[in-house]
Amino acid sequence: MPHVPSPDPLLASDPLPGTPHEAEPRRRDFLFLATGAFGVVGTIAALVPLFAQLTPDASTIAAGGPIDIDLKGIQPGQMIIARWRSRPIFIIRRTPSLLKTLQSPELVALLSDPFSRVNQQPDYAANWHRSIKPDYGVLVGICTHLGCIPEFFPNPSATTPTGDWLGGYFCPCHGSKYDLAGRVFRGVPAPYNLPVPPYRFVSDTMLRIGENPEGSTYDLDDIVQL
């Protein structure tokens, strides 16, 4: 996969030029853009639009502070991508049928950590749907194998990326698979579930990423692997 330099000066996590990991964040930025493009032009019913209003201003990104996401525009079965601390954040509105699939014994039997025993999420998301509210999933969209950006395939279709697909996220770099709660499948290169960022609901339709519900001190640095 080509390494495309990122023009974004706001990546506080970029290493100094000449260091061994210099290319990794830039590669992630490229993949972030490519994933968004895939969602816009794809023929799957549930597209992945990148709403301009989800992009916080430069000072917010640089400071790494919380960002607010208006959920009113997200349709059932749809996913959007926000950006927090230079990372893509997947926000999906899961339908009752998708939630039913997440609980299906057929799917659970295929997962490496279906009950979220590995510390990849806060306590308030250590449940079968890995979220505060079952119908809204919030995940850091970075594969736990080598940091690529998984693609969104919510249902089996003509564009299903692999056989026996039950819906979820597929990493095209090395074939890692996750369900729509970010739970990783067994037998793929990725070792852990997708991380869950700190977040809370300011209201029924407003999500705040980067801030916990009252009483929680969870930080993304607490997880096993990003």
N, C-alpha and C positions, 0 to 999 in steps of 0.2 A: 504494500500500500504506500502511495507517494507521501512524502513529508512536505506539506505546504506551509511556508512561513506565515505566521499570523501577524496582521498589521495592527492588532489591538494593543495599544500601549498600557491598558489597564490591568493586564494580567500580573497581579502582584506575586503570584506563585512562580512566574518564569524564573529559571535559574540564570545566573550570569552567563554571558556568551563564552563559549568554549568549554562549559562544563558538560559531563557525560549525558545529563538528562535534558539538555537544552531543547531537543526536538520533541519531547513527549507532550508538553502542554500545547505546542503549536500544532501537533498532529491531532490532538483532541479538539482544538478549535476548528480545524478543517472538517473533521468528522461530524462535529456539531452542526456545521452549515450543510454538509452533505445529507445528514439525516433529515434536517428540516426540508430540504429540497425534495428528498424522496417522498416525504409525507404529502407535500403539496401536489406532486404530479402523479402519485400512485393511483391505481384504479380501485383500491380497497374502499369499501363503503365508509369506514371511519378514517378520515384523513388526519394529518398532523399539521394543522395550521400554526404558523408563528405569528401571533398577534403583536403588532407594533406596540400596543399599550403595555405589553408584558415586559418590555425592556426598560429596566430602571435607568435613571440618569447616571452619568459618569462618576459623580461624587459618591453615589450610593454603592456602586460596584467597587470603587477603589477602597471604600471604608469597610466593605464586607458586612454592612448593616442589613437588617431585615428588609424584605421587599413584600409588598402587598399585591395579590393577584385577585382580580375580579372574576369570579367563577360563573357569572350569569351567561357568558357567551359560549360556554362549553356544552355541547350537545351530548346526550346519552351515547356512550360507546366511543366518544371522541377523546383524543389526547392532545394536549398542548405542551410546549416546551418553554419554560422560563429559564432565566439565568441568575444564579446566585453564587457569589464568590468564584466567579469564572467557571462555574460548573453548570452543565445542563440539568435541569430539574424536570422530570416527567410528571405531569399532572393528568390523571385519567379519570373520567367520570364513568364508572362501571355500571352497567345495566343489571337488572335482576338475573338475567340469563348468564351473564359473565360471572356474577357472584356465585351462582349455582355451580358453575364449572369449577371455580376455585375450591369448592368443598367436595368435589366429586372424588370418590375413592380411587377411580381410575387415574386421575391426575396426581393426587397425593402420593400414590405408590411410586410415581416416577421422579419425585423430588428428593434432593439431597438433604435439605433442612426444612421440611414442611411446617414445623412448629416453631421456627425462629429461635432455636436454642443458642445458636451462635450470635454473639453480640454485634449485630449489624443494624440495630434499630433501637429507639428509645423504648422504655417500658410501656408507654402508652400506645405503641404500635407492635407490641409482641403478641399478636393474635393471628388468626387464620387469614385475615385480609391485610395485615401489616399496615394499619392506618387508624386514624381516630374515628372516621366515619367509613363504614364499609363501601359506600358508593363513590368515595373519592380516594384514589391512591396517589401518594406523593413519594417519589423516589429520586435518588441521585442517579442520573442516566449514564453511569460509567461502568463498563463491564469489569468485574473483579478479577479477570484474568490478566489482561495487559492494558487496560484503560481505554479500549475502543468504545464507541457509542452504539449500543444495540438499536436495532430497527423495530418498529411497531407493526406487528401482525396480529390483530385482535381476534381473528376468527380463521378457521380453515377456509381456503378459497383457492381460486386458480393460481394465485400468486404465492401460495404457501411455500415457505423457504425450505421445508424438509418434510419427509414422510411422517404420518401419524401426528400431525400438528394439531394441538388443542387450543392454541391461541396464547399470545404473550409477546415476548421480546426475543429477537434473534440477533446474535452478534455475527456479522458476516466475516469478521477477521479470522476467527478460528472455530466458529460453529457453536459457541456457548448459547444455551437456551434458558429463558426465565419465563415464569408464568406472569399473569397480570397483577400479581402481588409482589413481583420482583423476586420470587423464590427460584433458586437455581435448580436445574435438573441434574440427576445423577449421570455420570459418565461423560461429562463435558469438561473442557479445560478450566472453566471458571470454578474456583473453590467455594465461593460464598454467595449468599443472597445479595441483591443490590442494596446499597445503604438507604436508609430513610433519614432525611435531614430533620433538624428541629423545625417544628412548625406548629401553628395553632389556628383556630378559626376565630377571627375577629367578629364575624357575624355569620349568618347562614350562607351568605354569598361572597364573603371576603376571606381569603386565605392569607396568612402572614408566614412567610418562609424565613427562618433564621431566629425564631422566637418560640420558646416552649409554652405549653399551658402552665398555669399557675401551679407551683409546687414541684416542677421538674427542673433539673439542672443539666439535662442531657446536652452534650456537645458532640459534633461530628468527629472530633478527635478521640472520642471514647470507643469508637467501633474497632473491630478487629482489622478490617482492611477497607480502604477506599479504592 
